[in-house]
């Protein structure tokens, strides 16, 4: 049922936008655009992260403002630039559906309510994990799963220090980090927005200005454009920017190419089929 709700546009005010509109399972769990388009063609405030493997994130949203997938659902439901709805409106719609009434009554003693809707969607989202990437196979001892170039890219990924932030089961999404450790990324990019303030918007603490949840790199080859602002169209651009602003290094084109080759080995499988 969570899958059905995830794809149901009735969760939006004008019945045009579903969770899957911005988190398309056929395109890496994202919409592959800089900022998502919500109801009435309103443009969102930030790049939509992938929903795949989101159950492994230590917090949700780029600014880490919520702890759980259940809590996360409230923001897009109410955001004017996204679904622009509210629970009273949604409950009224779903209770008119005999199918939903029957399904909810079978699964939940108290039937259709906002908490049960969030529970069902979050349960589905936790099923969206993508194991068995070629890198996973390599870590399990299948050394031929990666080519020599890809293995060299992995070595560089570690040697340059990318692994300091991108590690763990999700190859990221388990810590916060400032965007611009070695240079002022936002000054160089220009046109500062509120979304650029990152975790500062949550805590009001100056040291959290420009701090974001480190994104997972699983399936990263499928989830362009990159970063919270969608400013990098390609992996090559993203690696170059990370080298400059997070590592304080100017990476050579050859090293960038090798790291990108490695990153492409992080594409996994969903329901036993390659993404």
NORFENPE-V872770 format. One record per backbone hydrogen bond with DSSP energy under -1.0 kcal/mol. CO is the residue of the C=O (numbers start at 1). NH is the residue of the N-H. If there is no record, write none. Layout:
BEGIN
co = <CO/CO>
nh = <NH/NH>
END
This chain:
BEGIN
co = <1/2/3/5/6/8/9/18/19/24/24/27/29/36/38/39/42/51/53/54/60/61/62/66/68/69/71/73/74/75/76/77/79/79/82/83/86/87/88/89/90/91/93/94/97/98/99/100/101/102/103/104/108/113/114/115/116/117/118/119/120/121/122/124/125/127/128/131/133/134/135/136/137/138/141/142/147/148/149/150/151/152/153/154/155/156/157/157/161/162/162/165/167/168/171/173/175/177/183/184/185/186/194/195/197/197/198/199/199/200/205/206/208/208/210/211/212/214/217/219/220/226/227/228/232/234/235/236/237/238/239/240/241/242/242/243/245/245/252/253/254/255/256/257/258/259/260/262/263/265/266/268/270/273>
nh = <5/6/7/8/20/11/12/21/23/27/29/30/51/44/41/42/38/54/56/57/66/64/213/60/72/73/74/77/78/79/83/85/82/84/39/13/90/91/92/93/94/95/96/97/101/102/103/104/105/106/107/108/111/117/118/119/120/121/122/123/124/125/126/127/128/129/53/269/137/138/139/140/142/141/143/145/151/152/153/154/155/156/157/158/159/160/162/163/164/165/166/167/172/171/217/58/214/212/185/188/189/190/197/198/200/210/201/202/203/204/208/209/200/211/179/199/177/173/220/222/223/232/230/47/226/238/239/240/241/242/243/244/245/246/247/249/181/182/256/257/258/259/260/261/262/263/264/265/266/135/219/275/273/270>
END
